[in-house]
Every structure is written in C-alpha cells, then in structure tokens.
C-alpha cells in the first residue's frame, strides 16, 4: 500500500535540504498530497509531477530533457514562480534546488486564495501547436496559444467569427485524443475552450514537449 502511494503523491518534507534520488524509497516519512507543476527553461515550458518537496528544493518526474546545472523556474498551481537550478538527474526524475527557501504552506496550498477567491488551477503551458476545431458541423484550423489539462486557448479568426460562449466544440490535436468541450469566451480572433473532461497530465506534458523539441546532452525524460 505504501509503495502505491509513493508513485502517486507528492511528499512534503520539513528537511532544509533539496530532496535526493534515494528519498523516492522513503516517502512514507512525508505528508502525501497530489501536485502538478510547470518548469520554465530557456527553451520553453513543460509540465512536471512533483514527488518530493522541501523548502530548499524538489524532486519531480519530468517529461522533457533537462541538463544538470540548467537554470529553471518552477511555477506552482497557486501561481507562485520560484527560480532554481537542476542539481541532479536520474532517468525521468530531476532534482531542483531553489534559489531561496519557499513557504511550503503557500506554494502547495489546495485552498482558494483569500484575496482573489480563486482556487489553484492546473498549470497552463504557453506553447505553439496546431489544432482542428469542429463547431456546428464545420472544421476550423487553429493555432494553439496555450493549453492545460482542463482547456486550451486558440487563435482562429473564422471560428471566432461564428462561435459564441456556451457552444459545444470538439478540439483535435495530433498526438492527443479528440477533446469535446465548450467555448468559454471569444475575444477578437482568440477563443478559450474548456474541455468536458480533464486530460491526463502525461498526455498534455508529452504533447507539449513534442511541439518544442530540443536535443541535450544526457537523457530525455519520458
């Protein structure tokens, strides 16, 4: 039972050190919560699944290539962005040391922000990709501007001319299953679409990596 939890949950550590690879086998010492995050590099943005985290750093399952010593920024679901550095790599796992200590209660909180009233949302990736949006039995080519597990923002002048908030659409992107959804808003040539079902993290993560491929020395996480 413990080993199953170790593959599903982020572990929050009170240690002042950056989590090490060996701690993957010791997660029963930590508090278990589920958390996804976003890693921003000089090459783009990618999703990650945070396994261990302390005030000094984190261990995450990553889906794209990183390099030891690479500068990154980690963005949490609450919107907090923390700069740091990749300090170790082990297959699809990466250790990231934060530049400054973080407030774990703040960055990992699943609750609504008391000021804005907004609940933490799934990380959103700014990424360029192509999509086909079906609306009222017509297909429209679209440029993906950003995407999350819960929805996508597209630029499509023809679609935006005819689609209205509340109308049903189906979004198709190569490498992902067809995504039925609802138009939430339209501004100019840009439309925001919410998926009817949340997509799995790994599907979105791998799709996004494929849109911005890069070659690095070392390994590619998958």
HURALIN-V150924 format. One record per residue. N is the residue number from 1. BURIAL is + if it has 16 or more other C-alpha atoms within 10 Angstrom, else -. Layout:
# HURALIN-V150924
n = {N N}
burial = {BURIAL BURIAL}
This chain:
# HURALIN-V150924
n = {1 2 3 4 5 6 7 8 9 10 11 12 13 14 15 16 17 18 19 20 21 22 23 24 25 26 27 28 29 30 31 32 33 34 35 36 37 38 39 40 41 42 43 44 45 46 47 48 49 50 51 52 53 54 55 56 57 58 59 60 61 62 63 64 65 66 67 68 69 70 71 72 73 74 75 76 77 78 79 80 81 82 83 84 85 86 87 88 89 90 91 92 93 94 95 96 97 98 99 100 101 102 103 104 105 106 107 108 109 110 111 112 113 114 115 116 117 118 119 120 121 122 123 124 125 126 127 128 129 130 131 132 133 134 135 136 137 138 139 140 141 142 143 144 145 146 147 148 149 150 151 152 153 154 155 156 157 158 159 160 161 162 163 164 165 166 167 168 169 170 171 172 173 174 175 176 177 178 179 180 181 182 183 184 185 186 187 188 189 190 191 192 193 194 195 196 197 198 199 200 201 202 203 204 205 206 207 208 209 210 211 212 213 214 215 216 217 218 219 220 221 222}
burial = {- - - - - + - - + + + + + - - - - + + + + - - + - - + - - - - + + - + + + + + + - - - + + + + + + + + + + + + + + + + + + + + + + + + - - - + + + + + + + + - - + + + + + + + + + - - + + + + + + + - - - + - - - - + + + + - - - - - - - - - + + + + + + + + - + + + + + + + - - - + + + + + + + + + + + + + + + + + + + - + + - - + - - - - + + + + + + - - - - - + + + + + + + + - - - + + + + + + - - - + - + + - + + + + + + - - - - - - - - - - + + -}
